[in-house]
Amino acid sequence: MEITPLKFEGNEVRSAEGKVSVFDALGALGVKNPRHVWKRLGKDNPELVQLATRIQVGRGQPTPFLDRPGLMQVLMAVQSRYLNKPGREVLGAFRTWLAQLGDRYLAGDITLAGEIIEAQTDPEATRWVIRRAHHKHSSIILNSALARHGASKRGYSYVHDTLNVAVTGMTARQLQAMRGKPTTKDNFDEQELAVHTMMQYATVNTLDQHASLGDQDCVRDVQMVARDFSPLLNKYFGGRTYPADGLLPMPV
């Protein structure tokens, strides 16, 4: 699942599946211990907690995510009891931000992408945004192909990490830890995005050509793609330092 970071006055507010992290939203409003406040809300307003979708983010406990209406209910419940004066002062700004930027993003308003590109003054950043969009499209096609060819959740992870390692030398978790961004592909540079995009298309074509079915076939095919690309990657981008020449050493 892809976690996307939004920004409110310098604070990261993560989103996923059209919902916003409750903990991040409370933290952005100055709540010192969002988990404690959420636990108290669960006792006082259990119906709010039941609205939340719990999503695994990193290695910790699942994080509650809410859509905009649910989050607005939480903000109403906490504003008088749990928000300090600075938090109450920015609450209106947060609601406006959520309605304008956050809500447009969560609703999938594609014109936001155009606004982001128009606002860029750095040509390199503009190229990266465009390359990231192309990569997202190839990821959607690959995930669709994996579903069509019967890959399990574990198979999905193995295929994606095999490609991550082939291009960067690191798994998704390692990329997030080493380069600092919670969304794996946001840690890629422009060249890495371009190569990874091509390898995703190659994996889709290989799955279809072989009429692959199940994790074993999908693993075989992605390893074949990684091996085929390895000499070119080593020649033009340098060797990958991960064990086994860029192939994950673990079975599915």
Backbone as CSV, one residue per row, in Angstrom:
resi,resn,N_x,N_y,N_z,CA_x,CA_y,CA_z,C_x,C_y,C_z
1,MET,0.840,-1.193,0.000,0.000,0.000,0.000,0.876,1.245,0.000
2,GLU,0.505,2.231,-0.769,1.330,3.424,-0.893,0.870,4.484,0.089
3,ILE,1.808,4.935,0.923,1.558,6.007,1.871,2.095,7.303,1.271
4,THR,1.253,8.313,1.180,1.655,9.576,0.563,1.704,10.677,1.613
5,PRO,2.852,11.355,1.763,2.945,12.437,2.737,2.439,13.762,2.168
6,LEU,1.513,14.402,2.873,1.099,15.769,2.571,1.769,16.693,3.586
7,LYS,1.716,17.990,3.352,2.364,18.938,4.255,1.373,19.993,4.732
8,PHE,1.312,20.180,6.069,0.532,21.273,6.652,1.451,22.075,7.567
9,GLU,1.778,23.288,7.166,2.632,24.190,7.943,3.894,23.484,8.439
10,GLY,4.529,22.741,7.545,5.782,22.072,7.873,5.631,20.715,8.522
11,ASN,4.409,20.313,8.846,4.163,19.013,9.471,3.725,17.994,8.424
12,GLU,4.286,16.799,8.504,3.903,15.744,7.575,2.595,15.109,8.026
13,VAL,1.654,15.003,7.107,0.364,14.359,7.366,0.196,13.278,6.309
14,ARG,0.325,12.024,6.729,0.307,10.924,5.771,-1.117,10.579,5.346
15,SER,-1.223,10.142,4.095,-2.519,9.735,3.557,-2.378,8.384,2.874
16,ALA,-3.476,7.650,2.838,-3.512,6.348,2.172,-4.958,5.984,1.914
17,GLU,-5.228,5.443,0.736,-6.572,4.974,0.380,-7.627,6.061,0.566
18,GLY,-7.284,7.313,0.274,-8.247,8.393,0.403,-8.534,8.814,1.827
19,LYS,-7.646,8.438,2.758,-7.841,8.772,4.170,-6.575,9.421,4.719
20,VAL,-6.704,10.031,5.912,-5.601,10.757,6.539,-5.279,10.121,7.885
21,SER,-3.991,10.077,8.232,-3.570,9.552,9.528,-4.101,10.430,10.662
22,VAL,-4.837,9.819,11.579,-5.367,10.556,12.728,-4.220,11.076,13.592
23,PHE,-3.210,10.240,13.813,-2.084,10.645,14.654,-1.347,11.848,14.061
24,ASP,-1.138,11.827,12.739,-0.445,12.949,12.096,-1.264,14.229,12.191
25,ALA,-2.582,14.101,11.991,-3.448,15.281,12.063,-3.420,15.894,13.460
26,LEU,-3.517,15.038,14.493,-3.474,15.544,15.862,-2.107,16.147,16.173
27,GLY,-1.049,15.483,15.696,0.295,16.008,15.923,0.504,17.360,15.271
28,ALA,-0.062,17.546,14.078,0.061,18.825,13.376,-0.645,19.952,14.121
29,LEU,-1.591,19.584,14.988,-2.323,20.579,15.775,-1.740,20.739,17.174
30,GLY,-0.575,20.141,17.405,0.123,20.356,18.667,-0.186,19.369,19.766
31,VAL,-0.954,18.313,19.485,-1.233,17.295,20.501,0.055,16.534,20.786
32,LYS,0.468,16.485,22.052,1.755,15.894,22.410,1.757,14.372,22.330
33,ASN,0.650,13.751,22.661,0.586,12.287,22.654,-0.674,11.843,21.910
34,PRO,-0.634,11.837,20.578,-1.836,11.494,19.801,-2.397,10.112,20.118
35,ARG,-1.516,9.138,20.383,-2.007,7.792,20.688,-2.823,7.781,21.973
36,HIS,-2.374,8.520,22.980,-3.107,8.591,24.243,-4.467,9.254,24.038
37,VAL,-4.471,10.347,23.289,-5.734,11.048,23.025,-6.689,10.154,22.252
38,TRP,-6.173,9.423,21.265,-7.017,8.516,20.485,-7.605,7.422,21.374
39,LYS,-6.808,6.934,22.322,-7.294,5.912,23.250,-8.403,6.477,24.129
40,ARG,-8.236,7.709,24.588,-9.275,8.343,25.394,-10.542,8.561,24.574
41,LEU,-10.364,8.958,23.318,-11.526,9.132,22.443,-12.273,7.822,22.267
42,GLY,-11.530,6.723,22.218,-12.165,5.422,22.065,-13.096,5.087,23.216
43,LYS,-12.773,5.611,24.398,-13.632,5.381,25.558,-14.821,6.343,25.570
44,ASP,-14.542,7.595,25.200,-15.591,8.618,25.245,-16.492,8.605,24.011
45,ASN,-15.907,8.293,22.857,-16.644,8.317,21.586,-16.301,7.072,20.764
46,PRO,-16.726,5.896,21.212,-16.337,4.656,20.518,-16.777,4.610,19.061
47,GLU,-17.838,5.338,18.730,-18.316,5.322,17.346,-17.298,5.962,16.403
48,LEU,-16.510,6.926,16.889,-15.480,7.541,16.054,-14.362,6.553,15.746
49,VAL,-13.962,5.812,16.753,-12.887,4.833,16.570,-13.306,3.758,15.578
50,GLN,-14.573,3.387,15.617,-15.062,2.345,14.710,-15.047,2.789,13.250
51,LEU,-15.046,4.099,13.009,-15.011,4.607,11.634,-13.629,4.471,11.003
52,ALA,-12.605,4.330,11.832,-11.227,4.377,11.341,-10.825,3.081,10.646
53,THR,-9.969,3.232,9.642,-9.305,2.105,8.991,-7.897,2.020,9.554
54,ARG,-7.530,0.854,10.075,-6.203,0.690,10.674,-5.237,0.181,9.608
55,ILE,-4.183,0.945,9.370,-3.221,0.636,8.311,-1.834,0.483,8.922
56,GLN,-1.149,-0.586,8.532,0.202,-0.818,9.028,1.170,0.157,8.365
57,VAL,1.829,0.961,9.173,2.823,1.918,8.680,4.137,1.610,9.384
58,GLY,5.106,1.073,8.671,6.365,0.682,9.293,6.178,-0.541,10.167
59,ARG,6.986,-0.632,11.220,6.978,-1.822,12.069,6.144,-1.662,13.331
60,GLY,5.628,-0.480,13.580,4.874,-0.251,14.796,3.453,-0.784,14.714
61,GLN,2.638,-0.360,15.664,1.240,-0.758,15.679,0.496,-0.106,14.519
62,PRO,-0.576,-0.752,14.044,-1.365,-0.145,12.960,-1.835,1.258,13.338
63,THR,-1.869,2.125,12.357,-2.232,3.527,12.557,-3.651,3.778,12.058
64,PRO,-4.493,4.471,12.842,-5.856,4.763,12.378,-5.864,5.856,11.312
65,PHE,-6.597,5.609,10.235,-6.784,6.589,9.162,-8.278,6.851,9.011
66,LEU,-8.638,8.107,8.767,-10.038,8.493,8.590,-10.201,9.327,7.330
67,ASP,-11.398,9.239,6.726,-11.696,10.139,5.618,-12.000,11.522,6.191
68,ARG,-12.225,12.488,5.309,-12.392,13.864,5.771,-13.568,14.024,6.733
69,PRO,-14.771,13.498,6.446,-15.871,13.666,7.405,-15.553,13.066,8.772
70,GLY,-14.939,11.874,8.779,-14.592,11.248,10.050,-13.562,12.053,10.810
71,LEU,-12.580,12.589,10.094,-11.543,13.381,10.747,-12.123,14.668,11.318
72,MET,-13.076,15.268,10.615,-13.716,16.477,11.123,-14.449,16.191,12.437
73,GLN,-15.065,15.010,12.548,-15.729,14.638,13.796,-14.722,14.519,14.934
74,VAL,-13.563,13.935,14.638,-12.520,13.810,15.652,-12.044,15.187,16.103
75,LEU,-11.846,16.102,15.158,-11.377,17.441,15.510,-12.386,18.168,16.388
76,MET,-13.670,17.978,16.107,-14.704,18.588,16.949,-14.648,18.018,18.358
77,ALA,-14.363,16.709,18.450,-14.343,16.056,19.758,-13.132,16.462,20.594
78,VAL,-12.020,16.785,19.946,-10.792,17.059,20.703,-10.540,18.546,20.941
79,GLN,-11.216,19.426,20.198,-10.795,20.833,20.225,-10.919,21.478,21.600
80,SER,-11.910,21.129,22.371,-12.081,21.789,23.662,-11.289,21.111,24.782
81,ARG,-11.082,19.797,24.671,-10.465,19.058,25.775,-8.974,18.814,25.595
82,TYR,-8.530,18.649,24.348,-7.159,18.177,24.140,-6.260,19.143,23.370
83,LEU,-6.826,20.171,22.776,-5.995,21.113,22.034,-5.600,22.285,22.924
84,ASN,-4.307,22.641,22.903,-3.872,23.831,23.617,-4.233,25.071,22.801
85,LYS,-3.915,26.240,23.339,-4.308,27.473,22.650,-3.715,27.573,21.243
86,PRO,-2.405,27.299,21.045,-1.873,27.341,19.675,-2.570,26.359,18.742
87,GLY,-2.903,25.172,19.274,-3.599,24.185,18.453,-4.973,24.655,18.030
88,ARG,-5.698,25.290,18.972,-7.029,25.806,18.636,-6.932,26.937,17.618
89,GLU,-5.839,27.708,17.696,-5.681,28.837,16.775,-5.437,28.391,15.338
90,VAL,-4.777,27.233,15.158,-4.501,26.762,13.790,-5.547,25.756,13.308
91,LEU,-6.520,25.437,14.177,-7.522,24.453,13.793,-8.289,24.896,12.554
92,GLY,-8.666,26.174,12.505,-9.388,26.677,11.338,-8.557,26.578,10.077
93,ALA,-7.260,26.897,10.205,-6.371,26.806,9.048,-6.231,25.363,8.578
94,PHE,-6.207,24.436,9.540,-6.090,23.021,9.175,-7.334,22.554,8.429
95,ARG,-8.495,22.964,8.913,-9.735,22.590,8.225,-9.758,23.146,6.805
96,THR,-9.315,24.387,6.655,-9.267,24.990,5.319,-8.290,24.243,4.426
97,TRP,-7.119,23.925,4.971,-6.105,23.177,4.209,-6.656,21.834,3.757
98,LEU,-7.320,21.139,4.679,-7.854,19.823,4.348,-8.907,19.934,3.258
99,ALA,-9.744,20.955,3.347,-10.802,21.126,2.350,-10.247,21.517,0.989
100,GLN,-9.182,22.295,0.976,-8.640,22.795,-0.296,-7.634,21.827,-0.903
101,LEU,-6.485,21.669,-0.252,-5.447,20.807,-0.810,-5.689,19.349,-0.487
102,GLY,-5.829,19.056,0.825,-5.965,17.669,1.233,-7.174,16.998,0.621
103,ASP,-8.323,17.684,0.657,-9.540,17.064,0.141,-9.468,16.881,-1.369
104,ARG,-8.866,17.817,-2.061,-8.704,17.652,-3.515,-7.802,16.465,-3.817
105,TYR,-6.733,16.327,-3.033,-5.833,15.193,-3.243,-6.550,13.874,-2.969
106,LEU,-7.241,13.817,-1.832,-7.914,12.575,-1.460,-8.993,12.204,-2.463
107,ALA,-9.576,13.203,-3.104,-10.611,12.937,-4.103,-10.015,12.576,-5.456
108,GLY,-8.684,12.606,-5.558,-8.039,12.232,-6.814,-8.114,13.308,-7.876
109,ASP,-8.104,14.575,-7.463,-8.166,15.689,-8.412,-6.839,15.789,-9.168
110,ILE,-6.834,15.369,-10.429,-5.581,15.316,-11.182,-5.062,16.698,-11.552
111,THR,-5.907,17.739,-11.442,-5.412,19.081,-11.758,-4.362,19.543,-10.746
112,LEU,-4.314,18.897,-9.572,-3.272,19.224,-8.608,-1.890,18.973,-9.192
113,ALA,-1.762,17.894,-9.961,-0.467,17.577,-10.563,-0.023,18.700,-11.491
114,GLY,-0.972,19.215,-12.272,-0.645,20.323,-13.157,-0.208,21.554,-12.388
115,GLU,-0.874,21.825,-11.258,-0.510,22.985,-10.450,0.885,22.827,-9.854
116,ILE,1.208,21.598,-9.440,2.534,21.341,-8.879,3.609,21.577,-9.934
117,ILE,3.360,21.076,-11.146,4.333,21.256,-12.226,4.484,22.734,-12.571
118,GLU,3.356,23.451,-12.645,3.408,24.875,-12.987,4.164,25.684,-11.932
119,ALA,4.077,25.225,-10.677,4.727,25.966,-9.593,6.230,25.727,-9.531
120,GLN,6.721,24.698,-10.229,8.141,24.379,-10.182,8.966,25.377,-10.990
121,THR,10.060,25.825,-10.391,11.015,26.677,-11.108,12.300,25.924,-11.427
122,ASP,12.423,24.720,-10.864,13.607,23.891,-11.084,13.300,22.874,-12.182
123,PRO,13.950,22.959,-13.340,13.674,22.012,-14.434,13.892,20.560,-14.023
124,GLU,14.890,20.315,-13.179,15.163,18.945,-12.735,14.004,18.400,-11.916
125,ALA,13.441,19.233,-11.035,12.293,18.808,-10.231,11.080,18.546,-11.116
126,THR,10.893,19.370,-12.134,9.774,19.173,-13.061,9.907,17.851,-13.796
127,ARG,11.111,17.549,-14.268,11.335,16.273,-14.960,11.060,15.104,-14.032
128,TRP,11.461,15.250,-12.753,11.245,14.169,-11.796,9.755,13.917,-11.595
129,VAL,8.962,14.979,-11.459,7.513,14.825,-11.268,6.891,14.082,-12.451
130,ILE,7.294,14.453,-13.658,6.751,13.802,-14.855,7.173,12.341,-14.903
131,ARG,8.439,12.080,-14.580,8.935,10.700,-14.574,8.213,9.879,-13.518
132,ARG,7.926,10.496,-12.376,7.220,9.794,-11.288,5.819,9.407,-11.737
133,ALA,5.168,10.265,-12.502,3.830,9.951,-13.014,3.883,8.778,-13.982
134,HIS,4.878,8.762,-14.868,5.037,7.625,-15.782,5.269,6.337,-14.998
135,HIS,6.084,6.440,-13.951,6.377,5.253,-13.148,5.126,4.742,-12.446
136,LYS,4.316,5.649,-11.930,3.082,5.247,-11.248,2.194,4.439,-12.182
137,HIS,2.110,4.864,-13.432,1.298,4.144,-14.415,1.825,2.726,-14.613
138,SER,3.141,2.572,-14.718,3.706,1.233,-14.914,3.494,0.362,-13.684
139,SER,3.493,0.962,-12.487,3.241,0.200,-11.260,1.816,-0.332,-11.228
140,ILE,0.873,0.497,-11.666,-0.525,0.057,-11.715,-0.678,-1.117,-12.671
141,ILE,-0.023,-1.037,-13.824,-0.101,-2.119,-14.810,0.539,-3.388,-14.257
142,LEU,1.684,-3.255,-13.570,2.340,-4.430,-12.994,1.474,-5.069,-11.918
143,ASN,0.892,-4.274,-11.028,0.039,-4.834,-9.982,-1.169,-5.548,-10.577
144,SER,-1.729,-4.985,-11.629,-2.843,-5.638,-12.311,-2.406,-6.972,-12.901
145,ALA,-1.211,-6.999,-13.488,-0.699,-8.240,-14.072,-0.449,-9.290,-12.996
146,LEU,0.103,-8.875,-11.857,0.356,-9.824,-10.773,-0.947,-10.419,-10.252
147,ALA,-1.980,-9.595,-10.149,-3.289,-10.113,-9.738,-3.826,-11.095,-10.765
148,ARG,-3.681,-10.754,-12.022,-4.153,-11.610,-13.115,-3.420,-12.949,-13.143
149,HIS,-2.162,-12.935,-12.729,-1.353,-14.151,-12.767,-1.283,-14.856,-11.412
150,GLY,-2.152,-14.471,-10.491,-2.338,-15.231,-9.262,-1.277,-15.060,-8.199
151,ALA,-0.596,-13.927,-8.159,0.418,-13.704,-7.124,-0.257,-13.414,-5.783
152,SER,0.329,-13.929,-4.717,-0.155,-13.635,-3.378,0.412,-12.296,-2.913
153,LYS,0.005,-11.853,-1.721,0.540,-10.603,-1.169,2.047,-10.702,-1.004
154,ARG,2.509,-11.871,-0.572,3.946,-12.073,-0.419,4.637,-12.058,-1.782
155,GLY,3.976,-12.629,-2.776,4.530,-12.611,-4.123,4.668,-11.194,-4.656
156,TYR,3.645,-10.365,-4.409,3.715,-8.950,-4.803,4.975,-8.311,-4.216
157,SER,5.171,-8.494,-2.902,6.305,-7.862,-2.225,7.625,-8.336,-2.804
158,TYR,7.707,-9.635,-3.075,8.959,-10.186,-3.610,9.259,-9.609,-4.988
159,VAL,8.255,-9.558,-5.841,8.463,-9.027,-7.194,8.932,-7.574,-7.132
160,HIS,8.233,-6.762,-6.350,8.587,-5.342,-6.280,9.972,-5.141,-5.669
161,ASP,10.293,-5.907,-4.626,11.604,-5.724,-4.016,12.729,-6.272,-4.885
162,THR,12.452,-7.296,-5.677,13.468,-7.769,-6.619,13.833,-6.657,-7.597
163,LEU,12.829,-5.936,-8.080,13.089,-4.816,-8.992,13.756,-3.649,-8.263
164,ASN,13.309,-3.376,-7.027,13.950,-2.312,-6.246,15.439,-2.579,-6.065
165,VAL,15.757,-3.822,-5.701,17.147,-4.197,-5.455,17.963,-4.147,-6.739
166,ALA,17.369,-4.601,-7.841,18.088,-4.600,-9.117,18.486,-3.191,-9.531
167,VAL,17.639,-2.212,-9.213,17.885,-0.834,-9.648,18.705,-0.040,-8.630
168,THR,18.407,-0.207,-7.341,19.035,0.641,-6.316,19.978,-0.106,-5.390
169,GLY,19.892,-1.447,-5.373,20.677,-2.215,-4.415,20.011,-2.341,-3.063
170,MET,18.772,-1.833,-2.914,18.093,-1.855,-1.625,16.634,-2.276,-1.764
171,THR,16.113,-2.921,-0.718,14.694,-3.233,-0.663,13.911,-1.966,-0.330
172,ALA,12.581,-2.063,-0.385,11.741,-0.902,-0.079,12.009,-0.381,1.325
173,ARG,12.073,-1.287,2.297,12.294,-0.858,3.683,13.666,-0.204,3.843
174,GLN,14.673,-0.766,3.171,16.008,-0.176,3.250,16.043,1.208,2.597
175,LEU,15.360,1.347,1.467,15.296,2.648,0.797,14.670,3.701,1.698
176,GLN,13.574,3.332,2.356,12.890,4.276,3.235,13.789,4.686,4.396
177,ALA,14.530,3.708,4.948,15.411,3.997,6.079,16.633,4.816,5.660
178,MET,17.219,4.473,4.521,18.472,5.107,4.102,18.257,6.483,3.475
179,ARG,17.162,6.634,2.722,16.965,7.898,1.995,15.899,8.800,2.614
180,GLY,15.139,8.247,3.575,14.351,9.110,4.438,12.913,9.396,4.083
181,LYS,12.433,8.955,2.917,11.044,9.252,2.543,10.182,8.006,2.752
182,PRO,8.955,8.159,3.306,8.124,6.999,3.625,7.551,6.281,2.413
183,THR,7.402,6.980,1.277,6.930,6.349,0.044,8.143,5.909,-0.760
184,THR,8.237,4.605,-1.030,9.464,4.034,-1.578,9.956,4.763,-2.814
185,LYS,9.078,4.948,-3.802,9.531,5.491,-5.079,9.865,6.980,-5.013
186,ASP,9.460,7.663,-3.950,9.886,9.049,-3.778,11.370,9.136,-3.444
187,ASN,11.974,7.993,-3.095,13.404,7.945,-2.824,14.240,7.714,-4.079
188,PHE,13.591,7.459,-5.215,14.306,7.216,-6.466,14.697,8.541,-7.123
189,ASP,15.866,8.558,-7.770,16.185,9.709,-8.600,15.595,9.498,-9.997
190,GLU,15.786,10.476,-10.866,15.142,10.433,-12.183,15.589,9.226,-13.000
191,GLN,16.878,8.911,-12.991,17.381,7.771,-13.751,16.851,6.458,-13.199
192,GLU,16.809,6.341,-11.874,16.295,5.116,-11.254,14.827,4.910,-11.594
193,LEU,14.048,5.987,-11.595,12.642,5.874,-11.976,12.497,5.387,-13.412
194,ALA,13.335,5.919,-14.308,13.246,5.540,-15.721,13.555,4.062,-15.917
195,VAL,14.640,3.589,-15.302,15.030,2.183,-15.445,13.995,1.270,-14.795
196,HIS,13.547,1.640,-13.599,12.573,0.817,-12.880,11.262,0.718,-13.660
197,THR,10.850,1.823,-14.279,9.641,1.812,-15.105,9.769,0.805,-16.238
198,MET,10.895,0.833,-16.936,11.108,-0.095,-18.047,11.117,-1.547,-17.566
199,MET,11.721,-1.804,-16.410,11.773,-3.168,-15.882,10.389,-3.657,-15.464
200,GLN,9.543,-2.737,-14.986,8.175,-3.144,-14.643,7.409,-3.569,-15.896
201,TYR,7.553,-2.805,-16.970,6.906,-3.198,-18.227,7.459,-4.529,-18.726
202,ALA,8.776,-4.732,-18.604,9.383,-5.991,-19.038,8.841,-7.165,-18.228
203,THR,8.624,-6.952,-16.934,8.071,-8.011,-16.084,6.647,-8.352,-16.500
204,VAL,5.842,-7.333,-16.782,4.467,-7.570,-17.248,4.472,-8.394,-18.528
205,ASN,5.307,-8.011,-19.489,5.362,-8.732,-20.766,5.812,-10.174,-20.571
206,THR,6.766,-10.392,-19.670,7.262,-11.747,-19.419,6.195,-12.612,-18.769
207,LEU,5.477,-12.058,-17.812,4.380,-12.796,-17.173,3.347,-13.224,-18.209
208,ASP,2.997,-12.305,-19.096,1.990,-12.611,-20.116,2.505,-13.626,-21.136
209,GLN,3.750,-13.478,-21.566,4.311,-14.403,-22.551,4.380,-15.828,-22.024
210,HIS,4.668,-15.967,-20.732,4.806,-17.297,-20.134,3.491,-17.834,-19.581
211,ALA,2.430,-17.040,-19.647,1.147,-17.433,-19.046,1.364,-17.901,-17.608
212,SER,2.122,-17.130,-16.866,2.527,-17.510,-15.511,1.322,-17.577,-14.578
213,LEU,1.450,-18.435,-13.558,0.365,-18.600,-12.595,0.955,-18.920,-11.230
214,GLY,0.682,-18.067,-10.260,1.143,-18.301,-8.898,2.489,-17.665,-8.607
215,ASP,2.841,-17.670,-7.317,4.058,-17.003,-6.872,5.321,-17.566,-7.513
216,GLN,5.398,-18.885,-7.624,6.621,-19.492,-8.156,6.914,-19.006,-9.574
217,ASP,5.892,-18.958,-10.407,6.081,-18.473,-11.779,6.441,-16.986,-11.798
218,CYS,5.757,-16.202,-10.961,6.016,-14.756,-10.936,7.437,-14.456,-10.468
219,VAL,7.902,-15.212,-9.467,9.270,-15.044,-8.979,10.272,-15.407,-10.066
220,ARG,10.025,-16.517,-10.732,10.920,-16.931,-11.827,11.029,-15.839,-12.881
221,ASP,9.896,-15.254,-13.236,9.896,-14.267,-14.316,10.581,-12.966,-13.915
222,VAL,10.330,-12.487,-12.691,10.967,-11.230,-12.296,12.473,-11.423,-12.117
223,GLN,12.877,-12.611,-11.670,14.310,-12.886,-11.568,14.953,-12.925,-12.951
224,MET,14.226,-13.448,-13.925,14.727,-13.468,-15.299,14.933,-12.044,-15.811
225,VAL,13.954,-11.179,-15.546,14.071,-9.781,-15.973,15.269,-9.119,-15.294
226,ALA,15.423,-9.351,-13.986,16.534,-8.743,-13.253,17.879,-9.214,-13.797
227,ARG,17.973,-10.499,-14.117,19.231,-11.026,-14.681,19.514,-10.420,-16.049
228,ASP,18.479,-10.298,-16.871,18.668,-9.749,-18.218,19.138,-8.296,-18.173
229,PHE,18.597,-7.537,-17.222,18.958,-6.122,-17.131,20.285,-5.899,-16.412
230,SER,20.720,-6.875,-15.610,21.891,-6.688,-14.758,23.142,-6.219,-15.499
231,PRO,23.520,-6.829,-16.644,24.735,-6.356,-17.339,24.631,-4.899,-17.785
232,LEU,23.445,-4.502,-18.251,23.269,-3.115,-18.689,23.321,-2.150,-17.509
233,LEU,22.701,-2.549,-16.390,22.725,-1.692,-15.209,24.151,-1.533,-14.697
234,ASN,24.890,-2.643,-14.667,26.277,-2.576,-14.204,27.130,-1.714,-15.131
235,LYS,26.886,-1.822,-16.431,27.699,-1.092,-17.398,27.439,0.407,-17.350
236,TYR,26.166,0.791,-17.274,25.828,2.206,-17.421,25.538,2.933,-16.105
237,PHE,25.216,2.175,-15.045,24.861,2.826,-13.783,25.725,2.374,-12.617
238,GLY,26.602,1.399,-12.822,27.434,0.907,-11.727,26.829,-0.318,-11.076
239,GLY,27.675,-1.094,-10.397,27.215,-2.347,-9.797,26.309,-2.118,-8.610
240,ARG,25.397,-3.041,-8.407,24.532,-3.021,-7.231,25.244,-3.800,-6.125
241,THR,25.226,-3.289,-4.918,25.999,-3.881,-3.835,25.245,-4.963,-3.074
242,TYR,23.972,-5.173,-3.388,23.182,-6.159,-2.652,23.682,-7.568,-2.964
243,PRO,23.569,-8.512,-2.004,24.037,-9.889,-2.246,23.380,-10.534,-3.462
244,ALA,24.013,-11.556,-3.983,23.484,-12.364,-5.089,23.237,-11.539,-6.341
245,ASP,24.121,-10.558,-6.599,24.038,-9.766,-7.824,22.690,-9.082,-8.015
246,GLY,22.129,-8.589,-6.932,20.892,-7.830,-7.053,19.625,-8.657,-7.009
247,LEU,19.746,-9.961,-6.725,18.553,-10.796,-6.584,18.345,-11.099,-5.109
248,LEU,17.122,-11.020,-4.659,16.854,-11.277,-3.249,17.212,-12.719,-2.896
249,PRO,17.940,-12.938,-1.799,18.384,-14.288,-1.455,17.364,-15.078,-0.657
250,MET,16.120,-14.687,-0.656,15.110,-15.374,0.154,14.048,-15.998,-0.748
251,PRO,13.570,-17.182,-0.402,12.526,-17.823,-1.209,11.164,-17.250,-0.885
252,VAL,10.240,-17.390,-1.807,8.855,-16.981,-1.555,8.112,-18.148,-0.925
